[in-house]
Amino acid sequence: MQEDAFSPLEPLDELPPHSPPEVDVELMLQQLQDPDPYLRMQAARAFCEIEEPRAVKSLLALVRDPCPLVRVGAAYALGRNPDPAEVEVLIEGLRWDWNGYVRKGLVWALGNAKDPRAYPVLLEVLAEDIAAVRLWAASALGQLAQAQVLSSAALHEVAAALCRGLAQDPIAAVRGNCAWSLGILGQQVRQALEDPTVYTTLTRQLLTSASRDPDWGVRDDARLALQKLADPNLVEQLDNLG
C-alpha cells in the first residue's frame, strides 16, 4: 500500500442525510447486475445516496467485483444502507482488498453499521493501514462506542488503541479523530465505573495532547473531547492549561 492514497476527503467520504435524487430505482437495481462495469458502478453510486433495502444483496456481491471503481461504490452504498448481513462481508473485504480507496469505503460502512463484530478489524486497520484508512477507522471506533454496542473488555481495548493513535500517529487528522472517539469512549467508561484505570489513562492522554500536540487542531480536538466528559476535575485542569 502507498501513503499517497491519503488525499483530501472525497465527496463520497461524507454523505449527509438528504432527499434521494430523482433516479429510476428499479433500473438501478437491475444495473447492479449488468455485465457492463460502468453501469454497475453507476448503479452502486446511485445507492450511495438512496436507502433501498432491496439493493443490499446485490451490493454485497459487488464487494468482490473485479473493477475497483465498482467496489468503491458498493462499499459506500452499503454504508448508506446498513444491514446486519453486510458486516462479515465488509470485514472479509478488508482482509483481502488492498485498494486504498475501497478500504476507506469499507471502513466507513463498518462505522455506519455500528456492529460490535467490526471492532477487532478496525483496531488492526488503525494500527497499520494507510493514513486515509486509519482516519476513518478512528472515527468508526467512536461510532461503535456511541452506539453502546461494545462490551467492557472491548471498550478497554479500543480505548488503549485510540490512546496509542492519539499519541503516536504521524498524521494530525488521524490523531484528531482519535481524540474525538476518546471523548465518546470516556463517557462510556466513566458511566460503567468498572475500571477507573482505563478512564485515568484515557483522560491523561487527552490532557497531554491538549497541551503538547504539535498541531493546534489536534490540541483543540483533545480539549473538546475532555469537555464532553463533563468531569469537574478535568475542567479545572483544562483551565490551568490556559
Helices and strands as residue ranges (DSSP letters): G 3-5, G 11-13, H 25-31, H 37-46, G 53-55, H 56-62, H 68-80, G 84-86, H 87-96, H 100-113, G 116-118, H 119-128, H 131-146, H 152-168, H 172-192, H 196-212, H 216-228, H 232-241
